[in-house]
Amino acid sequence: MRINLPTWLTLFRVALLPVMVVVFYWQFPGHNITAAIVFLLAAFTDWLDGYLARRLNMASAFGAFLDPVADKLMVAVTLFLLVESHRGGWPGILMAVTAAIIVGREISVSALREWMAEIGMRATVKVAFVGKMKTVMQMIALVVLIVQHEKSAEALRLYHIGEALLVVAGVLTIWSGLHYLRAAWPILRGEQPRRDLADEDA
């Protein structure tokens, strides 16, 4: 199996995850900014590999499998880091619950996709607006929280903004997951599949 350029970029995104973890915990000056830059680089490769695959007609089965896995890993690992550094009190509980909602939705939708593929009823995939909004809110929130995760007094207000944006992303995550489930519900009930099944995940 030959690995093309978009797939190499996806593999590079996966390889950036342990780098971000090390930088996140390594207490050198500017480590939080560096961790955020690594996260943004990973997010950029997410856009770039998809663009190159379409532009250069280099889509592959392995790349199609690996790309969403890399995306989910990137978000999940970042959320785990933030929850671990955000212990104690109601803010910590809120962060943990929001992270659990986001990760739980990703696992549930992935399981639903796999089951639909197994029964040969994978419908045409479309990216809905709410999915794009969820992704944008989620990425902005994670970058802000990575930069400000030490919660110094001067940065606390911006940290709270990141918390709020992550909660909004969690609400959009629930909305998009329910929309996807509603679209797939006729299939789950054994009825004729709908042809407008839309994936909210951007």
N, C-alpha and C positions, 0 to 999 in steps of 0.2 A: 504494500500500500504506500503510495507516494503522498507525502504531506505537502499541501500547497501553502502559499503565503497567508491567506486568511486563517487557515488552521494553525499555522505557526504563531500568528498573533494571538489566537485564542489560548494556545499553550503558554505563551508568554504571560498572558493575563493570569492564568492559574499560578505560574511561577512567582508572580508578584505578591501573592497572598502571604506566604511566609516572610517575605521581605517587609511587608507592611506590619505584620505582627511584631517582628523584631524591633523595627524602628519605633513602633507605638510604645513599647515598654523600655526601650533603651534611653535612659535619661541624659541625653546630650542636648546642648542648647539648640532650640529650634526643632526638636524631634517631632513635635506635634505637627508643625508645618510640613516637615518632610514626609510624615505618614500620610497627610492629606494629599500631597503631591503624588505619592505612589498610588493612592486610591484614584485620583483623577486620571493618572496615566492608564490605569487599568480600565476605567470607564471609557476613556478615549479609544482604547483598542477594541472595546466592545462595539463602538460605532464603526471604527475603521475596518474591522474584519468583515462586517456585514456589507459595508459599502463596496469593498474590493471584490467580495464574492459575487455581488450583483453586477458591478461594473465590468469586471474581467471574466464574467461567466465561469467562476471557479468554485461554485458550490459543490460540496461533497457530502456523502452520507455521514462520514465521521465528523466533519465540521458541523453539520446540522445537529448531530447528537451532542457534541462537546460544547457548543456555544451556550445553550441555555444552562447546562451544568455549571460552566464557568461563571455565568451571571449569578446564579443562585448561591454559589460558593462565596463569591465576592461580597454579596449583601449579608449572608448569614455570618461569615467570619467577622465582618465589621460590627454587626449588631452584637455578637458575643463579646467582642472586645469592649464595647461601650457599656454593656450591661455589667460586665465584671468590674469596670472602673466606676460604676455609678451605684454603689451599694448604699443601703440604709434609707429609711423613711419612705414617705409616699412618692417622692420623685423616683427613687430606685424601683419601687413597685410598678409605677407607671411605665418606666422604661422597659422593665422586664416583660410586662403584659403586652406592650406594643410590639416588642421584638418577637414574642411568641406568636402574636397574631400574624405578623408578616411572614415569619418562617413557616408557620402552620399552613397558611394559605398557599404558599409556594409548593409545599409537599402535597397538599390536597389536590391542587390543580394538576401537578405533574402526574399524580396517581390516576386522576381522571383521564388525562391525555393517554397514558399508557394503556389503560383499559379500553378506551375507544379505539386505539390503534390495533389492539389485539382482536377486536371483533370486526375490524374493517370498516368502522364508521367515523373515521377522522374527517371532519368537514373542512371546508376551505377556511384557512386561518386569516383573520383580519385583525388589525390593531385598532382598538377603539380609543376614543379621546380620553376617557377616564383612565385607561391604562397608561397613556402617555403622561397625564397629569400625575398619576401615582408615582411613576418613575422619576419625573422631574422633582417632585416634592421629596421623595426618598433620597435621591442623590444629593440635593442641596442640604437636607437635614444632616445626612451622614458626614458630609464634608465639614459643616459647621461644628458638629459634635466632636469630630476627630481633632480639629484645630483647638477647640476650647475644652477638651475633656478634663483638663486639670482643674477647671472651675476656679480660677483665681478671681479675686474680688472685682478687678476691673473688667473681666471677661464674662462675668456671671450673666449679665443681661443678654449678650449674644448667645450664650449657652442655652438660656431659656427659650430664645427664639428657635434654636435648633431642636429643642425638645418639642415645642409646639408644632413645628413643621413635621416632625416624625409622627406625632399623634395624628395630624391631618393625613399623612401618608398611610397610617394604619387604617383610618376610616375609609380612605379610597381603596385600600387593599380589600377590605371587607366588601365594599360595594362592587368592585370588579369581580371578586370571587363569586358573590351571589349572582351577579349577572351571567357569568359563565355557567354556573350550575343551573340557572333557570333555562338557559339556552340548551343545555344538555339533558334537562330533565325528561323530555319525551323519550329519549334513547334509554335512559335509566329505567323508565317505566315500561319499556318494551314496545313503545309506539314507533311510528315512522320517524326517522331522524330529520331534524331541521337542517336546511342547507345554508342557513345564515348564522351558523354557530360562530361566535366571535370570541377570540382570545383577547382578554383585556391586558395581557402582559406585554409591555413594550420592551 
